[in-house]
Amino acid sequence: MFRDYFALMLKSLRRRRLRSLLTMIGIVIGIAAIISLISLGEGLREAIVGQFNNLGNDKLIVENIGAGFGPPGSTAPVKLNEHDLKLIESTYGVKLVVPRLIRLIGAEFEDELEFFYVASLPNEQEGVDLIFKSLRIGLEEGKPIRADERGGTIIGQDIKKSFTRNLRIGDRLLIQNRDFEITGVLEKTSSFQINNAVLMAEADMKEILDIEDEIDLILVHVEDERRVVETAEAIEKRMRKDRRQKRGEEDFSVATPLKSFEAVNTILNIINVIFFGIASLSLIIGGIGIANTMYTSVLERTKETGIMKAIGARNRDVLAVFVTESGSLGFVGGVIGAIVGIGLAFGATYIVGSFLGSLVLEAQISWGVIAFAIIFATSIGLAAGVLPALQASRLKPVEALRK
């Protein structure tokens, strides 16, 4: 029996190829939007998770609220300083503190000027090792900068290609009217900040920028990652007391990877819900299109329906024929939309990779989401065909044959 329903459905769709194709467009657009947007949203989530994983679960970052990095330096109204560094260092649960300077500085090479973020490497080798380990970065070529080394720089992958001629080991960058030799090139990472960074010794950076008692941020390595939240709260409490500030009025922040990721994850979830809502509107419009097509089909096939009932077809048989047809429109539209959505997702990641090579974004295709989207599209088609099918099934044979 189902084979007969399927044969009638195929015959009807073949007779109305163009109309069937146009009817499915709304479903195709809706499913393609759901698949592509959710896949890109999950890909963005994975890229952000990679950023947080770079820091590690046993690290904290202390900086002043409102801190930004630009010429001539951090835009925070109150800067961190050596006193804050010693206060944090003496807090229970803190294993090591590493002060960092991060500034936007112009660099010249063969009469070309580009602006990059320049970050400091601490004066102690233990701190240098911690930065490379915690950020999970390594050298693609060249050698690292030792804590006691001066006049050398390590550049990120994207810095190497910023000038007309690609930079090489041994080339010299003119930064703040002082020559720095490129001694190493970092491996490409999932962090666009690292790929676009220039690293130099803290002593060099303080000298060329005339910095004395000033710190942009402090990287804190805690002794036990299971107590990272407690350590962060202890640092906050001590700094509030030292600065004579009340809770909620702090001019500094202590960020843990978990706290930061939870905030970003909440935003991404909201974005995915919005994406799904927008795409669902297209599906509803597609369902209305299917209902309209099925109503037209019922009117055009009134005599055919009368013949079916005259030779013994029951109401449920007629109902099944039209519902199968509308469900098939939803199913085929869902499958085509899923294929288009996957293509759009991978196409978008390719475009992002071409224009923003430093951002590693990969579409995360979920077969569960694809299956749900196709079932959802089929359900929309079935629901849209129920009323027209009921109308067709209730036609009386004699009245149908007269029309």
C-alpha positions in Angstrom: 0.0 0.0 0.0 2.8 2.4 0.9 4.4 1.7 -2.5 1.2 2.9 -4.2 1.2 6.1 -2.1 4.8 6.7 -3.0 4.2 6.1 -6.7 1.3 8.5 -6.8 3.4 11.1 -4.9 6.3 10.8 -7.4 3.8 11.1 -10.3 2.3 14.2 -8.8 5.6 15.9 -8.1 7.0 15.1 -11.6 3.9 16.8 -13.1 4.5 19.9 -11.0 8.3 20.0 -11.0 8.7 23.8 -11.0 5.9 24.4 -8.4 7.4 21.7 -6.2 10.9 23.2 -6.4 9.6 26.7 -5.6 7.6 25.3 -2.7 10.7 23.8 -1.2 12.7 27.0 -1.3 11.5 28.2 2.0 12.3 24.8 3.6 15.8 24.7 1.9 16.6 28.3 3.1 15.5 27.5 6.7 17.4 24.3 7.0 20.5 25.7 5.3 20.4 28.6 7.8 20.0 26.3 10.8 22.9 24.0 9.7 25.3 26.6 8.6 24.8 29.1 11.5 24.8 26.4 14.3 27.9 24.8 12.7 29.7 28.1 12.6 28.5 28.9 16.1 30.0 25.7 17.4 33.1 26.3 15.4 33.4 29.7 17.1 32.9 28.1 20.5 35.7 25.6 19.8 38.0 28.4 18.7 37.3 30.4 21.9 37.8 27.3 24.0 41.2 27.0 22.3 42.0 30.5 23.4 41.2 29.7 27.0 43.0 26.4 26.9 46.1 28.3 25.8 46.1 30.0 29.2 45.6 26.8 31.3 43.3 26.1 34.3 45.9 27.0 36.9 46.5 30.6 35.7 44.9 33.9 36.6 45.2 37.3 35.0 45.1 40.4 37.1 44.5 43.8 35.3 42.9 47.1 36.0 39.2 47.5 34.9 39.1 49.6 31.8 42.5 48.5 30.7 43.2 48.7 27.0 46.4 48.6 25.0 47.3 51.4 22.6 49.9 54.1 22.2 51.5 55.1 24.4 50.3 52.1 26.5 47.6 50.8 28.7 44.6 53.1 29.0 43.7 52.0 32.5 43.3 55.0 34.8 45.3 53.4 37.6 48.2 51.2 36.6 49.3 48.0 38.3 52.8 48.4 39.8 55.5 46.6 41.7 53.6 47.0 45.0 50.7 45.1 43.5 53.1 42.5 42.2 54.6 41.9 45.6 51.1 41.8 47.2 49.9 39.2 44.9 53.2 37.2 45.1 52.8 37.0 48.9 49.2 35.7 48.7 48.6 32.1 49.9 48.3 29.7 47.1 50.3 31.7 44.6 53.3 29.9 43.1 54.7 32.4 40.7 53.8 35.9 39.3 54.9 37.3 36.0 54.5 41.0 35.1 53.6 41.7 31.5 53.8 44.9 29.3 51.7 44.9 26.2 51.8 47.9 24.0 50.8 48.9 20.4 54.0 50.1 18.8 55.1 51.0 15.3 57.8 48.9 13.7 59.8 49.8 10.5 61.4 47.5 8.0 62.9 48.7 4.8 61.1 52.0 5.0 57.7 50.4 5.6 55.8 51.1 8.8 53.4 48.7 10.5 51.8 48.7 14.0 51.9 45.6 16.1 51.3 44.5 19.7 54.6 44.2 21.4 54.7 42.1 24.6 57.4 41.8 27.2 59.2 38.7 28.3 60.1 38.8 32.1 63.6 39.3 33.4 63.7 35.8 35.1 64.1 32.7 33.0 61.4 30.9 35.1 58.9 33.5 34.0 59.9 33.2 30.4 59.5 29.5 30.5 56.1 29.9 32.2 54.8 32.1 29.4 55.8 29.7 26.7 54.4 26.8 28.6 51.1 28.3 29.6 50.4 29.8 26.2 51.6 26.5 24.6 53.7 28.3 22.1 56.9 27.1 20.5 59.4 28.3 17.9 59.0 27.3 14.2 62.5 28.5 13.6 65.3 30.4 15.3 66.1 30.5 19.0 64.3 31.8 22.1 65.2 35.0 23.9 67.0 34.3 27.2 66.0 36.4 30.3 69.4 38.2 30.2 69.4 38.8 26.4 69.0 42.3 24.9 68.3 43.5 21.4 66.4 40.4 20.2 62.8 39.9 19.2 60.6 36.9 18.4 57.7 37.5 15.9 54.4 35.7 15.3 53.5 34.0 12.1 51.4 36.8 10.7 54.0 39.4 11.5 56.4 37.6 9.2 54.1 38.4 6.2 53.1 41.9 7.1 55.7 43.7 5.0 56.3 43.6 1.2 59.1 41.1 1.8 58.6 38.3 4.2 60.7 38.7 7.4 63.5 36.2 8.1 65.7 35.3 10.9 68.5 37.9 11.2 66.4 40.8 9.7 66.2 43.9 11.9 63.1 45.8 12.9 63.4 49.5 13.8 61.2 50.0 16.9 61.1 53.3 18.7 64.3 54.4 16.8 66.2 51.3 18.0 67.2 48.2 15.9 66.1 44.8 17.1 67.2 41.6 15.5 64.7 38.9 14.7 66.0 35.8 16.5 62.9 33.5 16.3 59.5 32.9 14.6 56.7 31.4 16.6 54.7 28.5 15.4 51.2 29.3 14.1 48.6 28.9 16.9 44.8 29.1 17.3 45.3 32.5 19.0 45.3 35.5 16.6 46.8 37.6 19.3 49.9 35.4 19.5 50.2 35.2 15.7 50.3 39.0 15.6 52.6 39.6 18.5 56.2 40.7 18.8 58.0 39.5 21.9 61.0 41.3 23.4 62.8 41.4 26.8 61.1 43.4 29.5 64.2 45.5 30.1 64.3 46.5 26.4 60.7 47.4 26.4 60.9 49.6 29.5 64.0 51.3 28.0 62.5 52.2 24.6 59.2 53.3 26.1 60.7 55.0 29.2 58.6 52.9 31.6 59.5 52.8 35.3 57.0 51.4 37.9 54.2 50.3 35.6 52.6 46.9 34.7 49.8 46.2 32.1 48.8 42.8 33.5 50.0 40.2 35.9 50.0 36.5 35.0 49.5 34.4 38.2 50.4 30.7 38.4 48.6 29.1 41.3 50.0 26.1 43.2 46.8 24.0 43.0 44.4 24.3 40.0 41.6 22.9 42.2 41.9 26.0 44.4 42.2 28.5 41.6 38.8 30.2 42.5 39.8 30.4 46.2 43.2 31.9 45.2 41.5 34.5 42.9 39.1 35.5 45.8 42.1 35.8 48.2 43.9 38.1 45.7 40.7 40.2 45.2 40.3 40.5 49.0 43.9 41.6 49.6 43.9 44.1 46.7 40.5 45.6 47.8 41.9 46.1 51.4 45.1 47.5 50.1 43.3 50.0 47.8 40.6 50.7 50.4 37.8 49.7 48.1 34.4 48.1 48.7 33.2 44.9 46.9 31.7 45.9 43.6 33.7 49.1 43.4 37.1 47.6 42.4 39.2 49.3 39.8 40.9 46.0 39.0 39.8 42.5 37.9 41.0 39.0 38.6 40.0 36.7 35.7 40.0 33.0 35.9 39.7 30.9 32.6 36.5 29.2 33.9 34.8 32.5 34.8 35.7 34.1 31.5 34.7 31.0 29.5 31.3 30.8 31.2 30.5 34.4 30.3 31.5 33.8 26.6 29.7 30.4 26.5 26.4 32.1 27.7 26.7 34.7 24.9 27.3 32.0 22.3 24.3 30.0 23.5 22.1 33.1 23.2 23.5 33.7 19.7 22.7 30.1 18.7 19.1 30.5 20.0 18.7 33.7 18.0 20.1 32.0 14.9 17.7 29.1 15.4 14.8 31.5 15.8 15.6 33.4 12.6 16.0 30.2 10.7 12.7 28.8 12.1 10.9 31.8 10.5 12.1 30.6 7.1 10.8 27.1 7.9 7.4 28.5 8.9 7.2 30.4 5.7 8.2 27.2 3.9 5.4 25.4 5.6 2.9 28.0 4.5 4.2 27.5 1.0 3.7 23.8 1.2 0.1 24.3 2.6 -0.7 26.7 -0.3 0.7 24.2 -2.9 -1.3 21.3 -1.3 -4.5 23.3 -1.3 -3.9 24.1 -5.0 -3.2 20.5 -5.7 -6.4 19.4 -4.0 -8.4 21.7 -6.2 -6.6 20.6 -9.3 -7.1 16.9 -8.5 -10.7 17.0 -7.4 -11.8 14.7 -10.2 -8.8 12.4 -9.7 -9.8 12.2 -6.0 -13.4 11.4 -7.0 -12.2 8.5 -9.2 -10.1 7.1 -6.4 -13.0 7.1 -4.0 -15.4 5.7 -6.7 -13.2 2.6 -7.2 -13.0 2.0 -3.5 -10.4 4.3 -1.9 -11.2 5.1 1.7 -10.9 8.5 3.3 -7.7 7.5 5.1 -6.2 6.4 1.7 -6.8 9.8 0.2 -5.5 11.4 3.3 -2.4 9.3 3.2 -1.7 10.2 -0.5 -1.8 14.0 0.2 0.0 13.8 3.5 2.8 11.7 2.0 3.2 14.2 -0.8 3.5 17.2 1.6 5.8 15.3 3.9 8.0 14.4 1.0 8.3 18.1 0.0 9.5 18.8 3.6 11.9 15.9 3.6 13.5 16.6 0.3 13.7 20.3 1.1 15.3 19.4 4.4 17.9 17.1 2.8 18.8 19.7 0.1 18.9 22.4 2.8 21.3 20.3 4.9 23.6 19.8 2.0 23.5 23.5 1.2 24.0 24.4 4.9 27.1 22.2 5.2 28.5 23.8 2.0 27.9 27.3 3.3 29.5 26.5 6.7 32.7 25.2 5.1 32.7 28.0 2.5 32.4 30.6 5.3 35.3 29.0 7.2 37.4 29.1 4.0 36.7 32.8 3.5 37.5 33.6 7.1 40.7 31.6 6.8 41.6 33.5 3.6 41.0 37.0 5.0 41.9 36.4 8.7 44.5 33.7 8.5 45.3 34.2 12.1 41.9 33.0 13.2 41.6 29.3 13.2 37.9 28.7 12.7 36.5 25.3 11.6 32.9 24.4 11.1 31.7 21.9 13.6 29.2 19.6 11.8 26.9 17.7 14.1 25.0 14.8 12.6 22.5 15.1 15.5 21.7 18.6 14.4 21.4 17.6 10.8 19.1 14.7 11.7 17.0 17.0 13.9 16.8 19.6 11.1 15.6 17.1 8.5 13.0 15.6 10.9 11.9 19.1 11.7 11.5 20.0 8.0 9.6 16.8 7.4 7.3 17.5 10.3 6.6 21.0 9.0 5.7 19.4 5.6 3.4 16.9 7.2 1.7 19.4 9.4 1.2 21.8 6.4 -0.4 19.0 4.4 -2.9 17.8 7.0 -5.7 20.4 6.4 -5.6 20.2 2.6 -5.5 16.4 2.9 -8.5 16.3 5.2 -10.4 18.5 2.8 -9.6 16.1 -0.1 -10.5 13.0 2.0 -13.9 14.4 2.8 -14.9 15.0 -0.8 -17.9 12.9 -1.9 -17.3 10.8 -5.0 -20.3 12.1 -7.0 -19.6 15.8 -6.2 -15.9 15.4 -7.0 -16.7 13.7 -10.4 -19.0 16.6 -11.3 -16.2 19.2 -11.0 
